[in-house]
Amino acid sequence: MQNMKEFKSAILGNSSTLNTKKLKEEVVAVAKRALRKNKNIGCFLLECTNLSPYAKSDKESHGFTSF
């Protein structure tokens, strides 16, 4: 996530604006990339508390629970 544009700007960079749609897309994209690399993933842990609003979208995209 640290290399994703919106996450880096809004969360790590403490930007005063946040594009929630873009951040949701980034969360889903990172999860999908991880699943392509490792088929044995059974869930995702969203360590950043700022990502918890995107857990549902993340689960809907790949079917695994995100915590």
C-alpha positions as MATLAB code, in Angstrom:
seq = 'MQNMKEFKSAILGNSSTLNTKKLKEEVVAVAKRALRKNKNIGCFLLECTNLSPYAKSDKESHGFTSF';
ca = [
       0.000    0.000    0.000;
       2.844    2.379    0.774;
       3.556    2.758   -2.943;
      -0.039    3.419   -3.990;
      -0.595    7.042   -5.016;
      -3.734    7.952   -3.028;
      -2.685    6.015    0.077;
       0.756    7.582    0.023;
      -0.610   11.095   -0.391;
      -3.662   11.016    1.855;
      -2.640    8.612    4.601;
       1.140    8.659    4.766;
       1.449   12.261    3.616;
      -1.406   13.574    5.784;
      -3.017   15.342    2.835;
      -6.060   17.441    3.654;
      -8.029   15.646    0.930;
      -8.894   11.996    0.412;
     -10.374   10.440   -2.701;
     -12.232    7.534   -1.093;
     -13.116    5.951   -4.423;
      -9.471    5.914   -5.500;
      -8.284    4.566   -2.142;
     -10.885    1.781   -2.305;
      -9.647    0.879   -5.790;
      -6.074    0.770   -4.492;
      -6.982   -1.515   -1.570;
      -8.761   -3.922   -3.923;
      -5.917   -3.800   -6.460;
      -3.302   -4.643   -3.835;
      -5.399   -7.579   -2.589;
      -5.883   -8.915   -6.118;
      -2.158   -8.603   -6.810;
      -1.363  -10.524   -3.621;
      -3.812  -13.274   -4.605;
      -2.210  -13.629   -8.031;
       1.177  -14.108   -6.358;
      -0.024  -16.489   -3.632;
      -3.069  -18.714   -4.098;
      -2.919  -19.888   -0.454;
      -4.151  -16.617    1.074;
      -7.257  -17.151    3.215;
      -7.826  -13.668    4.629;
      -6.351  -10.186    4.707;
      -5.291   -8.116    7.704;
      -5.654   -4.395    7.070;
      -3.063   -3.142    9.554;
      -3.756    0.541    8.955;
      -6.881    1.667   10.834;
      -7.556    4.075    7.974;
      -8.242    1.080    5.728;
     -10.987   -0.562    7.800;
     -13.762    1.289    5.894;
     -12.631   -0.597    2.778;
     -12.755   -4.113    4.267;
     -16.220   -4.803    2.844;
     -15.231   -3.737   -0.685;
     -12.075   -5.785   -0.357;
     -14.074   -8.886    0.646;
     -16.604   -8.337   -2.150;
     -13.808   -8.242   -4.722;
     -12.200  -11.567   -3.801;
     -14.477  -13.351   -1.321;
     -12.052  -13.481    1.598;
     -12.593  -11.822    4.937;
     -10.551   -8.713    5.612;
      -9.819   -7.724    9.193;
];
